[in-house]
Amino acid sequence: MRNLFILANLPLFVHCSLYLSHMAFNHYAKIKRIVDAQPEGWYILRIDEPTTAQNFRGETVHFDHYYRIYSVDGQPIKYCKFQQLDRLASVLGVEAAALPLVD
């Protein structure tokens, strides 16, 4: 009950930061669930087009590229667009160099 009192009395920007941090983590966790259900052979392409994302502080971060995961038959997998290869590797429990990144 004490934790609810503390949370209820935090400033709004702290609530937003907690939510956005949780949201970013959930996106990569969602990608993990999707990839885990894919047959062997999925791969990652780097797309050299600008994109933006919100970081855990709620700030908009600009990237000059993004990554997209494709199925073994060459189709982009829904919800599998992301900007940070290291974060995906961490969630998948592998080294970034071990990810199937195709040039």
C-alpha positions as CSV (number, residue, x, y, z in Angstrom):
1,M,0.0,0.0,0.0
2,R,2.9,2.3,0.8
3,N,4.3,1.8,-2.7
4,L,1.0,2.9,-4.3
5,F,1.1,6.1,-2.1
6,I,4.6,6.8,-3.3
7,L,3.7,6.1,-7.0
8,A,0.6,8.3,-6.7
9,N,2.6,11.2,-5.5
10,L,5.3,11.1,-8.1
11,P,5.3,14.0,-10.6
12,L,3.6,13.3,-14.0
13,F,6.9,13.4,-16.0
14,V,8.2,10.5,-13.8
15,H,5.0,8.5,-14.6
16,C,5.6,9.2,-18.3
17,S,9.2,8.1,-18.1
18,L,8.3,4.9,-16.3
19,Y,5.7,4.2,-18.9
20,L,7.9,4.9,-21.9
21,S,10.7,2.8,-20.5
22,H,8.3,0.0,-20.0
23,M,6.9,0.5,-23.5
24,A,10.4,0.4,-25.2
25,F,11.2,-2.8,-23.3
26,N,7.9,-4.3,-24.2
27,H,8.5,-3.6,-27.9
28,Y,11.8,-5.6,-27.9
29,A,10.1,-8.3,-25.8
30,K,7.3,-8.5,-28.3
31,I,9.9,-8.9,-31.1
32,K,11.5,-11.7,-29.1
33,R,8.1,-13.5,-28.8
34,I,7.5,-13.1,-32.6
35,V,11.0,-14.2,-33.6
36,D,10.9,-17.2,-31.2
37,A,7.8,-18.4,-33.1
38,Q,9.5,-18.0,-36.5
39,P,11.1,-21.0,-38.3
40,E,14.8,-20.9,-38.8
41,G,16.1,-18.6,-41.5
42,W,14.7,-15.2,-40.5
43,Y,17.1,-12.4,-41.0
44,I,17.7,-8.7,-40.3
45,L,18.1,-5.9,-42.9
46,R,19.4,-2.5,-42.1
47,I,17.3,0.2,-43.9
48,D,19.2,3.4,-44.5
49,E,16.2,5.8,-44.1
50,P,15.8,8.2,-41.2
51,T,13.4,7.3,-38.4
52,T,12.6,8.5,-34.9
53,A,11.9,6.8,-31.6
54,Q,11.2,7.9,-28.0
55,N,13.8,7.0,-25.4
56,F,13.1,6.0,-21.8
57,R,13.1,9.7,-20.8
58,G,10.4,10.5,-23.4
59,E,12.8,12.4,-25.6
60,T,12.6,11.9,-29.4
61,V,15.7,10.4,-30.7
62,H,16.6,10.6,-34.4
63,F,18.3,7.7,-36.2
64,D,19.7,7.7,-39.8
65,H,18.7,4.1,-40.2
66,Y,16.5,1.3,-38.7
67,Y,16.4,-2.5,-38.8
68,R,13.6,-4.8,-40.0
69,I,13.3,-8.5,-39.5
70,Y,12.3,-10.6,-42.5
71,S,10.9,-14.1,-42.6
72,V,12.6,-17.0,-44.4
73,D,10.4,-16.3,-47.4
74,G,11.6,-12.7,-47.7
75,Q,8.5,-11.0,-46.2
76,P,8.8,-8.3,-43.5
77,I,7.5,-9.6,-40.2
78,K,4.9,-7.3,-38.7
79,Y,6.0,-5.3,-35.6
80,C,9.6,-6.3,-36.2
81,K,11.0,-2.8,-37.0
82,F,13.5,-1.4,-34.5
83,Q,16.5,0.9,-34.2
84,Q,18.9,-0.6,-31.7
85,L,20.6,-3.8,-32.7
86,D,22.3,-4.1,-29.3
87,R,19.1,-3.9,-27.4
88,L,17.6,-6.7,-29.6
89,A,20.6,-8.9,-29.0
90,S,20.3,-8.4,-25.3
91,V,16.7,-9.3,-25.2
92,L,17.4,-12.4,-27.4
93,G,20.3,-13.3,-25.1
94,V,22.9,-13.4,-27.9
95,E,25.9,-11.2,-28.9
96,A,25.0,-8.6,-31.6
97,A,27.6,-10.1,-33.9
98,A,25.6,-13.4,-33.8
99,L,22.4,-11.8,-35.2
100,P,21.6,-12.8,-38.8
101,L,22.3,-9.3,-40.2
102,V,22.3,-9.3,-44.0
103,D,24.1,-6.5,-46.0
